Each structure stands twice: as C-alpha cells, then as structure tokens.
C-alpha cells in the first residue's frame, strides 16, 4: 500500500471529485492535483490503468455529456484500443473521474471503501 504522492486528475465542477479531494485531505495524503479537462491522463497512464482495472470501459465517464453526445457506447465496438486511448488522452471529459495514478495502482471514481484499501 503506497501513499507516495499520487496524481489525482479531477474536475472542480464534479461533486465526486470534490468529495475525493476532501477525503484525501482528511487522511493527510500528499497528492498532485491535476485538472483533467486541461491535462488529461497520458496514453501510457490510461494503458496501465486498463491493465490494472481489466476493462477499458471502466476508464470512461459514461454519464458525461461528451460520452453521450459522441455516441461512445456505439463507437467502442468499432475502434481499436490504440484509437480509444488516443481519444481519452485528448479529451479529459471522456475519462471517469477522479482518475488517480499511484505507484503501481489506480483508482477511478470515488468509493470510500476502495480508497481506504489503497490509501489507508
């Protein structure tokens, strides 16, 4: 279990992100806060997260406007994984948030119990 300064990609207008940041601060976890819209996760980070999470669909913000309006539910079956990573790394609105990159681990979304397991 490593608390070593994880990167937290977040959006200030997202209540889930605000709750996650509040949780991190309450646990006194040092972290790098990164605005996901302006600086989406890299292709490398997304690929590693997919390996860790097991399913590329878990990387998507399926409730977001960009996902719905972009018809991503249908598109996912027609694109290669490399094309999907490229799209996700170009549009932070498509990435489920908060998106957390730790040392050898990832968290997507905010479920307090899951976060406790990674961060104590």
Secondary structure, 3 states (H helix, E strand, C coil): CCCCCEEEEECCCCHHHHHHHHHHHHCCCCEEEEECCCCCCCHHHHHHHHHHHCCHHHHECCCCHHHHHCCHHHHCCCCCHHHHHHHHHHCHHHECCCEEECCCCEEECCCHHHHHHHHC
